[in-house]
């Protein structure tokens, strides 16, 4: 069931020019929200995010989404920067948007970041369905297979 929901949620990606309701950069992080409430956070290679910046990004998401639920793509492709421990904890446990997240996909294309993300997930244990992908195109292939299987 979760796979079907995940496929439906993420089938809107990639973004089209006119399907977004919000698209801006905050502290180097590109925040894109499409009409189906798919939130895509694209982190730059040299990110250095603190908790104040994390709170701002979450507040923008809430402002744009309102009380609706949403799905999340966290794109860490080619990102080797850092996020403060406080910002990590905020995104994992303290962000007001957490109860609205239906599912998330985390995109990582390098082993060191993948290891950190897996540790982060085992430590913070997200309350919503989360899966890690090496390539943003792979998630739709996997969930198409899960939907038909």
C-alpha positions as CSV (number, residue, x, y, z in Angstrom):
1,X,0.0,0.0,0.0
2,X,2.8,2.4,0.9
3,X,4.5,1.7,-2.4
4,X,1.3,2.6,-4.3
5,X,0.9,5.8,-2.3
6,X,4.6,6.7,-2.8
7,X,4.3,6.1,-6.6
8,X,1.3,8.3,-6.9
9,X,2.9,11.0,-4.9
10,X,6.1,11.1,-6.7
11,X,4.9,10.4,-10.2
12,X,4.7,14.2,-10.7
13,X,8.5,14.5,-10.8
14,X,10.3,15.9,-12.8
15,X,8.9,19.4,-12.4
16,X,7.4,21.2,-15.3
17,X,7.7,24.9,-15.7
18,X,4.0,25.6,-14.9
19,X,3.3,23.0,-12.3
20,X,4.8,24.7,-9.3
21,X,3.2,26.8,-6.7
22,X,6.5,27.8,-5.1
23,X,10.1,27.9,-6.2
24,X,12.9,29.8,-4.5
25,X,16.3,29.5,-2.9
26,X,16.7,29.9,0.9
27,X,20.3,29.8,2.3
28,X,21.5,28.0,-0.8
29,X,18.7,25.3,-0.6
30,X,16.3,25.2,-3.5
31,X,12.8,24.8,-2.3
32,X,10.3,23.7,-5.0
33,X,6.6,22.9,-4.2
34,X,4.5,21.6,-7.0
35,X,0.7,21.7,-7.4
36,X,0.4,18.1,-5.9
37,X,2.2,19.3,-2.7
38,X,5.4,17.5,-3.6
39,X,8.1,19.4,-1.7
40,X,11.6,19.1,-3.2
41,X,14.6,20.3,-1.2
42,X,17.8,20.4,-3.3
43,X,20.9,21.0,-1.2
44,X,23.9,22.6,-2.8
45,X,27.4,21.0,-2.7
46,X,28.7,23.3,-0.1
47,X,25.7,23.6,2.3
48,X,26.4,24.8,5.9
49,X,22.9,24.9,7.4
50,X,22.2,26.0,11.0
51,X,19.0,25.5,13.1
52,X,17.8,29.1,12.4
53,X,18.0,28.5,8.7
54,X,16.3,25.1,9.0
55,X,13.4,26.7,11.0
56,X,13.0,29.3,8.3
57,X,12.8,26.7,5.5
58,X,10.2,24.7,7.5
59,X,8.2,27.9,8.1
60,X,8.1,28.6,4.3
61,X,7.0,25.0,3.6
62,X,4.2,25.4,6.2
63,X,3.2,28.8,4.8
64,X,2.9,27.4,1.2
65,X,1.3,24.0,2.1
66,X,-1.0,25.2,4.9
67,X,-2.5,22.3,6.8
68,X,-2.4,19.9,3.9
69,X,-0.2,16.8,3.9
70,X,2.8,16.6,1.5
71,X,5.5,14.3,0.3
72,X,9.2,15.2,0.4
73,X,12.2,14.7,-1.8
74,X,15.5,15.6,0.0
75,X,18.0,15.8,-2.8
76,X,21.6,15.5,-1.5
77,X,23.1,14.6,-4.8
78,X,26.7,16.0,-5.0
79,X,26.3,17.6,-1.6
80,X,29.2,17.4,0.8
81,X,28.4,20.2,3.1
82,X,27.2,20.1,6.7
83,X,24.2,20.7,8.8
84,X,24.4,21.5,12.5
85,X,23.4,18.9,15.0
86,X,20.6,21.2,16.1
87,X,19.3,21.6,12.5
88,X,19.4,17.8,12.1
89,X,17.4,17.3,15.3
90,X,14.9,20.0,14.2
91,X,14.3,18.4,10.8
92,X,14.0,15.0,12.4
93,X,11.9,15.7,15.5
94,X,11.1,19.3,16.1
95,X,9.8,20.7,12.8
96,X,6.1,21.6,12.9
97,X,5.7,20.2,9.4
98,X,6.6,16.6,10.4
99,X,3.0,15.4,11.1
100,X,2.0,16.5,7.6
101,X,4.7,14.5,5.8
102,X,3.2,11.4,4.1
103,X,6.5,9.9,2.6
104,X,10.0,11.0,1.7
105,X,12.7,10.1,-0.7
106,X,16.3,10.9,0.0
107,X,18.6,11.1,-3.0
108,X,22.3,10.5,-2.4
109,X,24.9,9.6,-5.0
110,X,28.0,9.0,-2.9
111,X,28.9,6.4,-0.3
112,X,30.0,8.7,2.6
113,X,26.7,10.7,2.5
114,X,24.7,7.5,2.1
115,X,26.3,6.0,5.2
116,X,25.6,9.2,7.2
117,X,22.0,9.3,6.0
118,X,21.4,5.6,7.0
119,X,22.9,6.4,10.4
120,X,20.8,9.5,10.7
121,X,17.6,7.5,9.8
122,X,18.4,4.7,12.3
123,X,19.1,7.2,15.0
124,X,16.1,9.5,14.5
125,X,13.7,6.9,13.0
126,X,11.3,9.0,10.8
127,X,7.6,8.5,11.6
128,X,6.8,8.5,7.9
129,X,7.8,6.2,5.1
130,X,11.3,7.0,3.9
131,X,13.5,5.4,1.2
132,X,17.0,6.3,0.0
133,X,17.8,6.4,-3.8
134,X,21.0,6.8,-5.7
135,X,19.4,8.5,-8.6
136,X,16.2,10.6,-8.7
137,X,15.0,8.7,-11.7
138,X,15.3,5.3,-9.9
139,X,12.5,6.0,-7.4
140,X,9.8,6.1,-10.0
141,X,11.1,2.8,-11.6
142,X,11.0,1.1,-8.2
143,X,7.6,2.3,-7.3
144,X,6.1,1.4,-10.7
145,X,7.4,-2.1,-10.0
146,X,5.9,-2.1,-6.5
147,X,2.6,-0.8,-7.8
148,X,2.3,-3.6,-10.4
149,X,3.7,-6.3,-8.0
